[in-house]
Amino acid sequence: MTSPSTVEFGQIAEAAARLSTAQRDGVPCAPVRDLIGRSDIAAAYAVQSRIVAEFVAGGRTPVGRKIGLTSPAVQAQLGVDQPDFGVLFSDMNCPVAEPVDVSRLLQPKVEAEIAFVLSANIDVEVDAVTVRTYVECGAAALEIVDSRVAAWDITLGDTIADNASSGLYVLGDRVAASELPDLTAIAMSMADNDTVVSQGRGSDCLGSPWAALAWLANTSRELGSPLRAGEVVLSGALGPMVPVAPGVTYTATISGIGCVSISFTSGASL
C-alpha cells in the first residue's frame, strides 16, 4: 500500500492541468516533479486519477490497464526501480494492418510485451500461479508509449502522473490461456523493418508476465479499483523500448505466442 501524500490539492490539480494541456496542444511540457515530488507515489496516482476522470468525462471509454517499468532494461533507460500502471482506453487500440499517423503522438517509443484478457473479476489476493485462473487468453502485443514530458525527462512520479506514459497499443492473434507456453521462458525479438532492435525474455518482465499481472491485480485491489472481467492488461516490456520513426514497420515475434506488427506514417502519405 502506498503511503499517504503530503502534497496539497492545488499542486495535484496544477500537475494534472500541465499534463492535460500538453496532451491537448501537442506540445511536451516540463516535468511535474516540481509540484508533486520525484517519488510521492500517492500524489502521482492522484494526478493520474484526475486526468483519467477528465478523459472519462470527455467521452473516452476505459478498457483495461497497462503495467509499466517491468523490464530492467526499461528501468535503466528511465532511471527508475519499480513498476507502475496506467489506464487503457478504447481509442488507444490500433487495428491490425492499419498504419498509425505519428502526429497522433508526441514522443512515441515502441516496446513488445504480452497482453492478457481477463475472464473474471480479481477481487482477492493472487500470485503468479493463481492469477492464471482469471485469464481468458493472451496475445503478443506492441505498446506505443508516449510521454507528455519534454525529452522524456521523467522520474517515477512524472510517469505515474502521466498515466504511466500511455499512448497506443496493438494486439496480435489471441491464444487461449490453456494453450499459452511457459511465459518465463518465452523469447522476444522486435525488428525495425528488417533490423532487430530489441530482444528479451519473459523472465525480464518482473520474473514473468504472470508475476507482473499478479502485481497489478493486487495493487489495483489495494487502491480500490480491482481488475474486471473483459479488461485488457498489457503486462510490461520484455525488452528495451525503441523510438518510433515514420515509414517504419515494427514487428515483434514472441516464441510460442506469435507475431504482431505496427506501421507508422508521417501523415502526408495517408
C-alpha positions in Angstrom: 0.0 0.0 0.0 1.3 3.5 -0.8 1.9 6.0 2.0 -0.4 9.0 2.3 0.7 12.0 0.3 1.5 15.4 1.9 1.1 17.2 -1.5 -1.6 19.8 -1.4 -4.7 19.5 -3.7 -3.8 22.6 -5.6 -0.5 21.1 -6.6 -2.2 17.9 -7.7 -4.6 20.0 -9.9 -1.8 22.1 -11.3 0.2 19.0 -12.3 -2.8 17.4 -14.0 -3.5 20.6 -15.8 0.1 20.8 -17.1 0.0 17.3 -18.5 -3.5 17.7 -19.9 -2.5 20.9 -21.7 0.5 19.2 -23.2 -1.8 16.4 -24.5 -4.4 18.8 -25.9 -1.9 21.2 -27.5 0.5 18.5 -28.7 3.5 20.3 -27.1 5.5 18.4 -24.4 5.7 20.1 -21.1 8.1 20.5 -18.2 8.1 17.6 -15.6 5.6 17.8 -12.8 8.0 16.7 -10.1 8.4 20.3 -9.0 4.7 20.1 -7.9 4.4 16.5 -6.6 8.0 15.3 -6.0 10.0 12.7 -7.6 8.7 9.6 -5.7 5.5 10.5 -3.9 3.5 7.6 -5.3 0.2 8.6 -3.7 0.4 12.1 -5.2 1.4 10.8 -8.6 -1.6 8.4 -8.7 -3.8 11.2 -7.5 -2.7 13.2 -10.6 -3.3 10.2 -12.8 -6.8 9.7 -11.4 -7.7 13.3 -12.0 -6.6 13.0 -15.6 -8.4 9.7 -16.2 -11.6 11.2 -14.7 -11.3 14.1 -17.2 -10.8 11.6 -20.1 -14.0 9.7 -19.0 -15.9 12.9 -18.6 -14.9 13.8 -22.1 -16.3 10.5 -23.5 -13.4 8.2 -23.6 -14.0 4.6 -22.5 -11.6 2.7 -20.2 -10.9 -0.9 -21.4 -8.1 -2.1 -19.2 -4.7 -1.3 -17.7 -1.1 -1.3 -18.6 1.9 -2.2 -16.4 5.0 -0.1 -17.0 8.6 -0.3 -15.9 8.8 -4.1 -15.5 11.9 -4.7 -17.6 15.3 -4.0 -16.1 16.4 -2.6 -19.5 13.5 -0.1 -19.5 14.0 0.8 -15.8 17.7 1.5 -16.6 16.6 3.6 -19.6 14.4 5.8 -17.4 16.3 5.7 -14.1 13.6 4.1 -12.0 13.5 1.0 -9.9 9.8 -0.2 -9.6 6.8 -0.8 -11.8 3.8 1.4 -12.3 0.4 1.2 -14.0 -1.9 3.3 -16.1 -5.4 3.1 -17.7 -6.1 1.9 -21.3 -8.9 3.5 -23.3 -10.7 2.1 -26.3 -9.3 4.7 -28.7 -5.7 3.5 -27.9 -6.4 0.2 -29.5 -4.9 0.2 -33.1 -6.5 -2.1 -35.7 -4.0 -4.6 -37.1 -2.6 -3.7 -40.5 -3.8 -0.1 -40.3 -0.9 2.4 -40.3 -0.7 4.9 -37.5 0.0 8.6 -38.1 2.8 9.6 -35.8 1.2 13.1 -35.5 -1.3 11.4 -33.1 1.6 11.2 -30.6 4.2 13.5 -29.1 7.4 11.4 -28.4 6.5 7.8 -29.2 8.5 4.7 -28.4 7.5 1.1 -29.1 8.0 -2.0 -26.9 6.9 -5.6 -27.1 5.0 -7.4 -24.4 2.4 -10.0 -23.5 -1.3 -8.9 -23.3 -3.9 -10.7 -21.3 -7.7 -10.6 -21.5 -9.4 -11.3 -18.2 -12.2 -13.8 -17.8 -13.3 -12.8 -14.3 -13.0 -10.1 -11.7 -10.0 -10.3 -9.5 -11.3 -9.4 -6.0 -8.8 -11.5 -3.9 -5.1 -11.5 -3.5 -3.3 -13.6 -6.1 0.1 -14.7 -7.0 1.9 -15.7 -10.3 0.2 -19.1 -10.2 -3.4 -18.4 -9.0 -3.8 -15.3 -11.3 -3.8 -17.6 -14.3 -7.3 -18.8 -13.5 -8.6 -15.3 -14.1 -7.2 -15.1 -17.7 -9.2 -15.9 -20.8 -6.4 -15.5 -23.3 -3.1 -13.9 -24.1 -1.5 -12.3 -27.2 1.6 -10.8 -28.4 1.3 -7.0 -28.2 3.1 -3.8 -29.1 2.7 -0.9 -26.8 3.5 2.6 -28.2 4.4 4.5 -25.1 4.4 8.3 -25.2 5.4 11.0 -22.7 3.8 14.4 -22.3 7.0 15.4 -20.5 9.6 17.0 -22.8 12.6 14.9 -23.8 11.3 12.0 -21.6 12.9 13.8 -18.7 10.9 11.7 -16.2 11.1 10.4 -12.7 8.8 7.7 -11.3 6.4 10.4 -10.1 6.3 12.1 -13.5 5.5 8.9 -15.4 2.8 7.7 -13.0 1.1 11.1 -13.1 1.2 11.0 -16.9 -0.9 7.8 -16.9 2.2 5.7 -17.0 3.3 7.3 -20.3 0.5 5.6 -22.1 0.0 6.0 -25.9 -1.4 3.3 -28.1 -1.3 -0.5 -28.4 -1.9 -3.3 -30.9 -2.7 -6.9 -30.2 -1.8 -10.0 -32.2 -3.8 -13.2 -32.5 -5.3 -14.4 -29.2 -4.1 -17.6 -27.6 -6.3 -19.4 -25.1 -4.9 -19.3 -21.6 -4.8 -23.1 -21.5 -2.5 -23.1 -24.6 0.0 -20.4 -23.5 3.6 -21.6 -23.2 5.8 -21.1 -20.2 5.8 -17.3 -20.1 9.0 -17.2 -18.0 11.0 -18.9 -20.8 9.5 -17.1 -23.9 11.9 -15.2 -26.1 11.0 -11.9 -27.8 12.7 -10.3 -30.8 11.5 -7.0 -32.3 12.6 -5.7 -35.7 12.6 -2.2 -37.2 11.7 -3.2 -40.8 14.4 -6.0 -41.2 16.8 -5.0 -38.4 16.5 -6.5 -34.9 16.3 -3.5 -32.4 15.1 -5.1 -29.2 15.3 -8.6 -27.6 14.3 -10.1 -24.3 12.7 -13.0 -22.4 9.7 -13.5 -20.3 11.9 -13.6 -17.2 12.8 -9.9 -17.9 9.2 -8.9 -17.0 9.2 -8.9 -13.2 10.4 -12.5 -13.5 7.3 -13.5 -15.6 4.4 -11.7 -17.2 2.2 -13.8 -14.8 4.0 -12.1 -11.8 3.5 -8.7 -13.4 -0.2 -9.4 -13.8 -0.4 -10.6 -10.2 1.4 -7.4 -9.0 -1.1 -5.3 -10.9 -4.1 -7.2 -9.6 -3.1 -6.9 -6.0 -2.0 -3.2 -6.3 -5.2 -2.3 -8.1 -7.4 -4.1 -5.5 -5.5 -2.3 -2.6 -6.1 1.0 -4.3 -9.9 0.3 -4.6 -10.0 -0.3 -8.3 -9.8 -4.1 -8.9 -9.3 -5.6 -12.3 -12.5 -6.7 -14.0 -13.6 -9.4 -16.5 -13.1 -8.4 -20.1 -10.3 -5.9 -19.3 -7.1 -5.9 -21.4 -3.9 -5.9 -19.5 -0.6 -5.0 -21.1 1.9 -6.8 -18.8 5.0 -4.8 -19.4 8.0 -4.7 -21.7 10.0 -7.8 -22.5 12.9 -5.7 -23.7 14.2 -2.2 -24.3 11.8 0.4 -25.9 12.7 1.9 -29.2 12.0 5.4 -30.6 9.3 5.3 -33.3 10.1 6.7 -36.8 7.6 7.3 -39.7 7.9 4.9 -42.7 8.9 2.0 -40.4 7.1 -1.2 -39.6 7.9 -2.7 -36.2 7.3 -6.4 -35.8 7.6 -8.4 -32.6 7.9 -12.2 -32.6 7.3 -14.0 -29.3 8.1 -17.7 -29.1 5.0 -19.9 -28.6 2.7 -16.8 -28.9 3.1 -15.4 -32.4 3.9 -12.1 -34.1 2.4 -8.6 -34.1 3.2 -5.6 -36.2 2.5 -1.9 -36.5 3.5 0.6 -39.2 3.9 4.4 -38.9 3.4 7.1 -41.4 4.2 10.8 -41.3 0.6 11.7 -42.1 1.2 13.2 -45.5 1.1 9.8 -47.1 -2.2 8.8 -45.7 
